[in-house]
Amino acid sequence: MAKASKILLAHGSGGRLSHDLVAKEFVPPWQNPILDQLNDSAVFSLSADGSGPRLAFTTDSYVVKPLSFKGGDIGRLAVCGTVNDLAMVGAKPLYLSASFVIEEGLPLSTLRAVVRSMREAAAEAGIQIVTGDTKVVERGAADGLFVNTAGVGLVPAGLEIGGDRARVGDAVILSGSIGDHGIAVLSQREGLEFEAAVESDVAPLNGLVAVMLAASPNVRVLRDPTRGGLATSLNEIAAQSNVGIAIEETTIPLNDSVWAACEMLGFDPLYVANEGKLVAVVAPEDAEQVLAAMRATRYGEQAAIIGEVVAEPAGKVLMRTAIGGTRIVHMLVGEMLPRIC
C-alpha cells in the first residue's frame, strides 16, 4: 500500500492509521518520558524528585455528527470522554476545561442544550468545569459545533496502571455490551430504524473504576475502547505489554439490537466505538472479586471475563470463535464509522 501524502479520514479512526500518525508525526518531535507513556492520560509528579502528588492530564476534541443522538449529545460525550481518560489511569477526576468552536448560524437553543448536558454529566461524575474558550467561525467551517475538553485528576499514591503492565495469566474483563455508541450515532445520522432502538452507552466511568480499585489493588491495565472498538484496545495492550491476549467470542456481551444492526450493515462489533465501557486486565487471583464488584454497579451490570493474557503470540490478539475456530483479531485498518466522537 502506498504511503499517504495527505491526511485521510481514516487517520481519525483510532485504528492502525491513527497509531501510525501519532507514532511518526507527533511523538518524535515532542518526545519526552511523560509523552512516551502513551496511555489515555499523561501521569506526572508535581515534584522534581517524583515524591510529590501525581496528576493525570488529558485532552480530547469532539466532532460527532449529528450533535445529538439517542442516549446523549456532544456535550455529554465531551465530559464523559475526558473523565474516562483520567479514570483509565486510576485518577480521581477533579477539573475540566471546555472550549467551543461554533459555526455562525448555530441556534442558541442548541448551544444551551449542549451546555446543560455538560453541566449534568459533570455533576454525575463529580467534576467541575472551571475554564474554557469560545471561537466563532464562518458558515460551513465547523459543521455546527466542535468541542474540546481537557481534564486533570489526582492519582493515588502507589497506584500504577498502564498499558505495559499486563502479565501472563491475568484475566481480561469487559464492563458490558459493545458497539452501542457507534450504532446509535450511525442510526441517527443515516435515519436507520431497528426493531429495538439502540442507545449510546456514553457514561462517566470513574465511579466504576473506584469500585474496582477498592476491590483489588491488582488492577493492572484499564482502557475505554472508544474509536477502533474493543479489538483496537486489546491490540494496544498486547503491543505495549509484549504479550498475547486470548479472548472467547461467546463471552463478549453484545445486545441483540446491536448484533442485528452489525449483521445488516456488515460491521464487526469488535471494531465499533463505545463511550461507556472499559476493558481491564486484572491479576487472576482477584478477577472474580473485581467482577462481582463491577456487577453491583450501574455501569458494570453486564461485566464479564472475556479472556486471559498469554505468552504467545506476543503483541497479537486471538479469539476463539463461537463455532470453535480461532482467528487473529487485528487492529482496525481504515475507517468504518467516521465522526463518531
Secondary structure, DSSP 8 states (H G I E B T S, - for coil): ----SS--GGGGSSSHHHHHHIIIIIHHHH--TTGGG-SSSEEEESSTTS-S-EEEEEEEEE--SSSEETTEEHHHHHHHHHHHHHHTTT-EEEEEEEEEEEETT--HHHHHHHHHHHHHHHHHHT-EEEEEEEEEE-TTSSSSEEEEEEEEEEE-TT----TT---TT-EEEE-S-SSHHHHHHHHHHHT---SS---------HHHHHHHHHH-S-EEEEE---TTHHHHHHHHHHHHHT-EEEEEGGGS---HHHHHHHHHHT--GGGS--SS--EEEE-GGGHHHHHHHHHTSTT-TT-EEEEEEESSSTT-EEEE-TTS-EEE-----S-SSSS--
